[in-house]
């Protein structure tokens, strides 16, 4: 079994980065699986390890499904690294294989955010931190245009709920209705290198 994984590991590598996807981490929750209530709602405590336990022990995943995880820790935001940058996100790969998102999105950089944007707007400090540390360096290195920085809601196909029921996926996606992409891109202009 190990030799098979080594032989086919080249298929997990990303081809070319063209998009950056922002998504609340609560979208990774699968119905019917056990999760602590405290990490599902954003807190000021460190929840990165609890999410890793959920992915590795409850869902039995080998890799984390995101590339970066942003959360509020005490009074400032921290960025945790998830799966290696050269690998595809297993979450985006699974959704693109089932035609729930466009095929070109399987190679996107996935940034998971602890906040729930169905209830709250984004914090300016979080946007500054994200733009300075992650987004603007990747935009410079891979020539990513600002229009290719998208929210997870915008990449879902209109009939995604039917496709999820058909393929028996247990995800329940939380809309990012309060996330203001225009203000986020205004903040990004200050950090564009």
C-alpha positions as CSV (number, residue, x, y, z in Angstrom):
1,X,0.0,0.0,0.0
2,X,2.8,2.4,0.8
3,X,4.5,1.8,-2.6
4,X,1.2,2.7,-4.3
5,X,1.1,6.0,-2.5
6,X,4.7,6.9,-3.3
7,X,4.1,6.0,-7.0
8,X,0.9,8.0,-7.3
9,X,2.0,10.9,-5.1
10,X,2.8,13.1,-8.1
11,X,-0.9,13.5,-8.8
12,X,-1.4,15.4,-5.6
13,X,0.9,18.2,-6.7
14,X,-0.6,21.5,-7.8
15,X,0.1,22.5,-11.4
16,X,-0.2,26.3,-11.4
17,X,-1.6,28.7,-8.9
18,X,-4.1,31.1,-10.4
19,X,-6.7,31.6,-7.6
20,X,-6.8,32.2,-3.9
21,X,-10.0,31.1,-2.1
22,X,-11.1,32.4,1.3
23,X,-13.4,30.2,3.3
24,X,-14.7,29.9,6.9
25,X,-13.3,26.8,8.5
26,X,-16.8,25.7,9.7
27,X,-17.4,24.6,6.1
28,X,-15.2,21.6,6.7
29,X,-17.6,20.1,9.3
30,X,-19.3,16.9,8.1
31,X,-22.8,16.2,9.5
32,X,-22.9,13.3,11.9
33,X,-19.3,13.6,13.0
34,X,-18.3,14.6,16.6
35,X,-16.8,18.1,17.0
36,X,-16.4,20.3,20.1
37,X,-18.8,23.2,20.2
38,X,-16.2,25.7,21.2
39,X,-14.1,25.4,18.1
40,X,-17.1,25.6,15.8
41,X,-17.8,29.1,17.1
42,X,-14.9,31.5,16.9
43,X,-13.1,32.1,20.2
44,X,-10.0,34.0,21.3
45,X,-8.3,30.8,22.3
46,X,-6.0,28.6,20.2
47,X,-8.2,26.2,18.2
48,X,-5.8,25.1,15.5
49,X,-4.8,21.9,17.3
50,X,-8.4,21.0,18.0
51,X,-9.2,21.3,14.3
52,X,-6.2,19.2,13.5
53,X,-7.5,16.5,15.9
54,X,-10.9,16.7,14.2
55,X,-9.4,16.1,10.8
56,X,-6.9,13.4,11.7
57,X,-8.8,11.5,14.4
58,X,-12.5,12.0,13.6
59,X,-12.3,12.2,9.7
60,X,-9.1,10.1,9.4
61,X,-7.5,12.5,6.9
62,X,-3.8,12.2,6.1
63,X,-3.3,15.9,5.2
64,X,-5.1,19.0,6.4
65,X,-7.6,20.2,3.8
66,X,-6.4,23.8,3.8
67,X,-3.1,25.6,3.1
68,X,-3.4,28.3,5.7
69,X,-5.6,28.8,8.8
70,X,-6.2,32.3,10.2
71,X,-7.6,32.7,13.7
72,X,-7.9,35.3,16.5
73,X,-5.5,34.4,19.3
74,X,-5.8,36.8,22.3
75,X,-5.7,40.2,20.7
76,X,-4.2,39.6,17.3
77,X,-4.5,37.2,14.4
78,X,-2.2,34.2,13.8
79,X,-1.6,32.3,10.6
80,X,-1.1,28.5,10.9
81,X,0.2,26.5,8.0
82,X,-1.9,23.5,6.9
83,X,-1.0,21.1,4.1
84,X,2.3,21.7,2.2
85,X,2.0,24.5,-0.4
86,X,3.1,22.3,-3.3
87,X,0.1,19.9,-2.6
88,X,-3.5,20.4,-3.7
89,X,-6.1,20.9,-1.1
90,X,-7.9,17.6,-0.7
91,X,-11.2,19.5,-0.1
92,X,-11.0,21.5,-3.3
93,X,-9.9,18.4,-5.2
94,X,-12.8,16.4,-4.0
95,X,-15.3,19.1,-4.9
96,X,-13.8,19.7,-8.4
97,X,-13.9,15.9,-9.1
98,X,-17.6,15.9,-8.4
99,X,-18.2,19.1,-10.5
100,X,-19.4,21.1,-7.5
101,X,-16.8,23.8,-8.3
102,X,-14.9,24.5,-11.5
103,X,-12.1,22.2,-12.4
104,X,-9.5,25.0,-12.5
105,X,-10.2,25.7,-8.8
106,X,-8.6,22.4,-7.7
107,X,-5.1,24.1,-7.8
108,X,-6.2,27.2,-5.8
109,X,-4.6,28.2,-2.5
110,X,-7.2,27.6,0.2
111,X,-7.2,29.9,3.2
112,X,-9.5,28.8,6.1
113,X,-10.7,31.6,8.5
114,X,-12.0,31.0,12.0
115,X,-14.6,33.8,11.7
116,X,-18.3,33.1,10.7
117,X,-19.1,35.6,8.0
118,X,-22.7,34.8,8.0
119,X,-23.0,36.7,11.3
120,X,-20.0,39.1,11.4
121,X,-18.1,41.3,9.0
122,X,-14.4,40.8,8.7
123,X,-12.0,42.5,11.1
124,X,-9.7,45.1,9.4
125,X,-6.7,43.7,11.3
126,X,-7.4,40.2,10.0
127,X,-7.5,41.6,6.4
128,X,-4.3,43.5,6.9
129,X,-2.6,40.5,8.3
130,X,-3.8,38.2,5.5
131,X,-2.9,40.7,2.8
132,X,0.6,41.4,4.1
133,X,1.7,37.9,5.0
134,X,0.0,35.6,2.5
135,X,-1.9,37.1,-0.3
136,X,0.4,39.9,-1.6
137,X,3.6,37.7,-1.7
138,X,1.7,35.0,-3.7
139,X,0.2,37.6,-6.0
140,X,3.7,38.9,-6.7
141,X,5.3,35.4,-7.1
142,X,2.6,33.8,-9.2
143,X,1.2,36.8,-11.0
144,X,-2.3,36.4,-9.5
145,X,-4.7,39.1,-10.3
146,X,-6.9,40.7,-7.7
147,X,-10.0,39.5,-9.4
148,X,-8.8,35.9,-8.8
149,X,-9.0,36.3,-5.0
150,X,-12.5,34.9,-4.3
151,X,-14.7,33.7,-1.6
152,X,-15.8,30.1,-1.4
153,X,-19.5,31.1,-2.1
154,X,-18.5,32.6,-5.5
155,X,-16.9,29.4,-6.8
156,X,-19.8,27.0,-6.1
157,X,-22.0,26.1,-9.0
158,X,-25.7,27.1,-8.8
159,X,-26.8,23.4,-8.5
160,X,-24.3,22.4,-5.8
161,X,-26.9,21.3,-3.3
162,X,-28.3,18.7,-5.7
163,X,-24.8,17.5,-6.6
164,X,-23.9,17.1,-3.0
165,X,-27.1,15.1,-2.2
166,X,-26.5,12.9,-5.3
167,X,-22.9,12.2,-4.2
168,X,-23.8,11.8,-0.5
169,X,-21.4,14.5,0.7
170,X,-22.1,15.5,4.3
171,X,-20.8,19.1,4.2
172,X,-23.1,22.0,5.1
173,X,-21.7,25.2,3.6
174,X,-22.2,28.4,5.6
175,X,-22.7,31.5,3.3
176,X,-20.2,34.4,3.5
177,X,-22.9,37.0,3.1
178,X,-21.3,39.6,5.4
179,X,-17.8,39.3,3.9
180,X,-17.3,42.6,2.0
181,X,-14.9,41.7,-0.9
182,X,-14.7,45.3,-2.1
183,X,-13.3,46.6,1.2
184,X,-11.0,43.6,1.4
185,X,-9.5,44.5,-2.0
186,X,-9.1,48.2,-0.9
187,X,-7.0,46.9,2.0
188,X,-5.1,44.6,-0.3
189,X,-4.0,47.6,-2.5
190,X,-2.0,49.0,0.5
191,X,0.0,45.8,0.7
192,X,0.4,44.9,-3.0
193,X,4.1,44.5,-3.6
